[in-house]
Amino acid sequence: LLLLNTPGGNLDATFQVIELIESSDIPVVGYVYPSGGKAWSAGTYILLSTHVAAMAPFTLIGSCQPVSISLLGSQTINDTKTMNALTAFLVEKARMHSRNETAAGLFIAENLNLNADDAERFGVVELVAESPEELLEKLDGTSVETASGEYTFHTLGAGLVEWSPSLKIQVLSVISEPMVALLLLMVGIYSLIFGFSSPGVGGEVAGAVLLILGLIGLGITGVNVGALILLS
């Protein structure tokens, strides 16, 4: 049971998550939760790729037009090559799970947003549930196709075991926020400039650390490579 409450994220990381879902022998249930939450952009890509898509009341999905982030700020991507490729990708994920293909295309082309009731009514998600416990009750008896074949849920009365990210993952999630990563990058560059112009006050060291953290957050430098640079 994958809880989703996100404004979006890195496209490459999103594709990696989707690949893990599609290669899983265990069905993955995407659930936009809690009430008032959202699964915009990358969150919608992931939700439409799960074996069962569900939402809590008063949640939102949509706004999937890609955005590029640079030192000059963020900018929506409009070139037809990227837009057509991503639209075909998301539509195919909807078709794979017998969901609304038209809505999937509009999530990108027109930044369509849907609340839980509309998403269920238009066939974008299968279930609306107020809590994980209610979702398990509604899932019972449902059959889906996984990488290893058909799977039928027997979740009535099942217990929930919560898994939370480690401290390392939580730190990475913070610095991976696009605006945070961009801020780290910009402050790091200016700190380096200040450090080189005024040696001995530590500005160059602080700038280098912030710069590397920003590069890790933007996905330009991998975590392992960035850690090696920091250790050196």
Secondary structure as UniProt FT lines:
FT   STRAND          2..4
FT   HELIX           11..22
FT   STRAND          29..32
FT   TURN            35..36
FT   STRAND          38..40
FT   HELIX           42..49
FT   STRAND          52..55
FT   TURN            57..58
FT   STRAND          60..62
FT   STRAND          67..70
FT   TURN            71..72
FT   STRAND          73..76
FT   HELIX           80..96
FT   TURN            97..98
FT   HELIX           101..109
FT   STRAND          113..115
FT   HELIX           116..121
FT   TURN            122..123
FT   STRAND          127..128
FT   HELIX           132..139
FT   TURN            140..141
FT   STRAND          143..146
FT   TURN            147..148
FT   STRAND          149..152
FT   TURN            156..157
FT   HELIX           167..175
FT   HELIX           178..197
FT   TURN            199..200
FT   HELIX           203..217
FT   TURN            218..219
FT   HELIX           223..231
//
